[in-house]
Amino acid sequence: MPPSERSIPAILTDVLTDFATLLRKESQLARTELSEKLSQLALGLGLVIGGAVLIMPGLVILLQAGVTALENVGVAPHWSALAVGGATLIVGLILIGVGATRFKARNLMPAKTVQQIKEDADVVKRQGRQNHEHQRAA
């Protein structure tokens, strides 16, 4: 049936059917993208934890070597320990601050899905205007 001969109920039925299909596909896209983001997060977290566990013993030995090196050049043992411990604390706080930003919600948002939904809403608005203008012209 040519577009000019379609009834308003037929057009509305088609719009509702298309909208339902669109919602189904968008929710499937959102689930897929969210699943990918969660998998990336889980893998990253696992790697960070594994790396931290393996690095700790080596870091303790290196820090003790730093304290010993400062003692060997004439710095008092308590000042050597304070200097190495303070520097380590500052570096650790910086790393925690940077790492914490990676876990913010905006970094985990399914950006592709949100953008696609905005585009779909624009298309639906344009189609609604076109159908309305077409009906007014007829």
N, C-alpha and C positions, 0 to 999 in steps of 0.2 A: 504494500500500500504506500503510495507516495506520501511524503511528510505532510503535505497540505491537506490530505484526506484523513489523517489520524485524529482520533477523538482525544479530548482532554483526559478521560479515564485511561485510555491506552498509553498516552504519554506519561501520566503519573505512575502507572503500573511499571513501565519500563524504567523510569527514574528510580523508583523504589527498589526494583530488582537490581539495577546497576549499583545503587548505593549499598545494598546488602552485600553484594559481591565485593565491592570495593572495601567495605569494612572488614570482611573476612580476610581478604588478601593483605590489608594493612596490619591487622592483628597478627597474621602469620609472619609478616616481615618483622614486626616489632619483637615477637618471640624469638625469631632466629637471630636478630641482631643483639638482643639482650643476652641470649645464650652465648654468643661469641664473646661479648664483653665480659661476662662472668668467667668464661673459660680463660680469657687473657688475664683477668685479675687473679684467679686461682693459681695459674702457672707462675705469674710474677711473684705472688706471695710465697709460694713454695720455694722458688729459687732464692728469694731474699732470705728466708728462714734457713735454708740449707747453707747458703753462703755465710751467714752470720755464725752459725754453729761451727763451721770449719775455720773461720777466720779468727775466732776468739783466742784459741790457744797460741796461735802464731803472733797475734797482736800483743798478748801479755808478755811473751818472750822478747819481742822487739822493744816494748816499752821498758822492760827491765834492763835491756841492753842500753837504752838511751840514758836511763838513770845512772847506770854504771859508767858510761862514757863521760857524763858530766862530773861524776865523782873523781874520775881519773884525771880530769883537767883542773881539779882543785875546788870544785863546788861542793859545799857541805851536803851530806847525804839527804838531809831533810829538805834542803832547797832544790836539790836535783829531782827528788820525787815530786815536789810541789810543781816545778816547772813542767815536767813531762806530763803529770796528771792534769794540770790546768790546760795545757795545749790539747791534750787528748779530749778533754771534756768539751772544749770549744768546737773542735772538729766534729765530735759526735752530735752536739746540739744542732749544728748547721745541717748535717746529713739527715737528722730526724725531721727538721723543718722542711727541707726540700722533699723528702720522701712522703711526708704527710700530705702534701699538696696533690700527690698522685692519686690519693684515695678519695678526693672530693667528688661529690655526686655529679657535678657538671661534667667531669671527665668520663663518667660511666653512662651518661645519657645516650640513648640510641639516636644520634644526630641525623642519620640518614632517614630513619622512619619519621621523625618529626618534620624534616624538610619535605618528605614525600606527602605527608598528610596535609601540610600547608598548600602544596601544589595541587593536590586533589580537591581541596576546598575551593581553590581559585577556579579550577575547571568546572566544578559543579555550579558555582556562582555564574560563570560565563554562560554555561548551557542553560541555566534557568532564565537568564536575561534574554538569550537568543530565542528560546521557546516562547517567552512572554511577548517579545517583539513580533515573532512570527504569527502568534495567535492574534495580536492586535491588528496586524496587516491583513489577515484573512477575513 
